[in-house]
Amino acid sequence: MSTDFTAVPSTVEAIFARGGSLVSVDDRQTVASETRMGEAVAAWKLARKRGRIAGIQRKGGRISADKKALAAAGVERIRQYWGMPADEYPTMMLRKMAGTEDKPMAYNTIVAHIGYGRELAQKRLQAVAKRKATLKEPV
């Protein structure tokens, strides 16, 4: 059908004259034959608006999912280095490894995916190393 509903009033009037009704595909809204033409136009415009909004929401959801997947992949590239000393693996170097070639990943994004900051990761790694050092092998 046309994008300008007022361009086809004779067709709609013919449908209504025969006792038919219009059903919106987007939101399943029915416009009965007793409806006035102005109300039918308003219902049609509302259905089109809802359809556009739903399309925009789907597109936005796909973009958001793609960004989250890209961030998760970047964090996985640096996860093993996150607890290493900063003099060996500086934070900015890890952020660049996790991000794109022109933009390093935000520190807070990395923390959100890993679950804790770099300082805590380094303390945990040091504690593990200390425990291993204190363990003695059986004689």
C-alpha positions as CSV (number, residue, x, y, z in Angstrom):
1,M,0.0,0.0,0.0
2,S,1.1,3.6,-0.4
3,T,3.0,5.4,2.3
4,D,0.5,8.3,2.1
5,F,-2.7,6.9,3.5
6,T,-4.8,9.8,2.3
7,A,-3.9,9.1,-1.3
8,V,-6.1,5.9,-1.3
9,P,-9.3,6.9,0.5
10,S,-11.5,5.6,-2.2
11,T,-10.0,2.1,-1.8
12,V,-10.5,2.2,2.0
13,E,-14.0,3.5,1.7
14,A,-14.8,0.7,-0.7
15,I,-13.4,-1.8,1.8
16,F,-15.5,-0.3,4.5
17,A,-18.6,-0.1,2.3
18,R,-18.5,-3.9,1.8
19,G,-18.2,-4.4,5.6
20,G,-14.5,-5.2,5.5
21,S,-11.9,-4.0,8.0
22,L,-8.2,-3.2,8.0
23,V,-5.7,-5.0,10.2
24,S,-2.3,-3.6,11.0
25,V,0.4,-6.1,10.4
26,D,2.8,-4.4,12.8
27,D,0.7,-4.3,15.9
28,R,-2.4,-6.3,15.0
29,Q,-4.7,-3.3,15.4
30,T,-8.0,-3.7,13.6
31,V,-9.9,-0.8,12.1
32,A,-13.5,-1.8,11.6
33,S,-15.9,-0.6,8.9
34,E,-17.8,1.7,11.3
35,T,-14.6,3.8,11.8
36,R,-14.5,7.2,10.3
37,M,-11.8,7.9,7.7
38,G,-9.9,10.3,10.0
39,E,-9.8,7.7,12.8
40,A,-8.6,5.1,10.2
41,V,-5.8,7.5,9.1
42,A,-4.8,8.1,12.7
43,A,-4.7,4.3,13.4
44,W,-2.6,3.7,10.3
45,K,-0.1,6.4,11.2
46,L,0.2,5.0,14.7
47,A,0.8,1.5,13.4
48,R,3.5,2.9,11.1
49,K,5.2,4.8,13.9
50,R,5.2,1.7,16.1
51,G,6.7,-0.3,13.3
52,R,9.5,2.2,12.8
53,I,10.2,2.3,16.5
54,A,10.4,-1.5,16.7
55,G,12.8,-1.5,13.7
56,I,15.0,1.1,15.4
57,Q,15.0,-0.9,18.6
58,R,16.0,-4.1,16.8
59,K,18.8,-2.2,15.0
60,G,20.0,-0.7,18.3
61,G,19.9,-4.1,20.0
62,R,22.1,-5.6,17.2
63,I,24.6,-2.7,17.5
64,S,24.8,-3.1,21.3
65,A,25.2,-6.9,21.1
66,D,28.1,-6.4,18.5
67,K,29.8,-3.9,20.8
68,K,29.5,-6.2,23.8
69,A,30.9,-9.2,21.9
70,L,33.8,-7.0,20.6
71,A,34.6,-5.9,24.2
72,A,34.4,-9.5,25.5
73,A,36.8,-10.7,22.8
74,G,39.2,-7.9,23.6
75,V,39.2,-8.6,27.3
76,E,39.9,-12.3,26.7
77,R,43.0,-11.3,24.8
78,I,44.5,-9.6,27.9
79,R,42.9,-11.7,30.7
80,Q,46.1,-13.7,31.4
81,Y,48.2,-10.5,31.6
82,W,45.8,-8.5,33.9
83,G,47.5,-9.6,37.1
84,M,51.1,-9.3,35.9
85,P,53.3,-6.5,37.2
86,A,52.7,-3.1,35.6
87,D,56.4,-2.7,34.8
88,E,56.2,-5.8,32.6
89,Y,52.8,-5.1,31.2
90,P,51.7,-1.5,31.6
91,T,48.0,-0.8,31.9
92,M,47.9,1.4,28.7
93,M,49.6,-1.4,26.7
94,L,46.9,-3.9,27.9
95,R,44.1,-1.4,27.1
96,K,45.5,-1.0,23.6
97,M,45.7,-4.8,23.2
98,A,42.1,-5.1,24.3
99,G,40.8,-2.2,22.2
100,T,40.7,-1.5,18.5
101,E,43.7,-0.3,16.6
102,D,42.8,3.4,16.9
103,K,41.1,3.4,20.4
104,P,42.2,1.7,23.6
105,M,39.5,0.0,25.6
106,A,38.3,1.9,28.7
107,Y,39.7,0.7,32.0
108,N,36.2,0.4,33.4
109,T,35.0,-1.8,30.6
110,I,37.8,-4.2,31.3
111,V,37.0,-4.2,35.0
112,A,33.4,-4.8,34.2
113,H,34.2,-7.9,32.2
114,I,37.0,-9.3,34.4
115,G,35.2,-8.5,37.6
116,Y,38.0,-6.7,39.5
117,G,40.6,-4.0,39.0
118,R,44.2,-4.4,38.1
119,E,45.6,-3.7,41.6
120,L,43.5,-6.5,43.1
121,A,44.5,-8.9,40.3
122,Q,48.2,-8.1,41.0
123,K,47.7,-8.7,44.8
124,R,46.0,-12.0,44.1
125,L,48.8,-13.1,41.8
126,Q,51.4,-12.2,44.4
127,A,49.5,-14.1,47.1
128,V,49.4,-17.2,44.9
129,A,53.1,-16.9,44.1
130,K,53.9,-16.5,47.9
131,R,51.8,-19.6,48.7
132,K,53.7,-21.6,46.1
133,A,57.0,-20.4,47.4
134,T,56.2,-21.3,51.0
135,L,55.1,-24.8,50.0
136,K,57.9,-27.3,50.4
137,E,58.2,-30.4,48.4
138,P,58.1,-33.6,50.5
139,V,61.5,-35.2,51.2
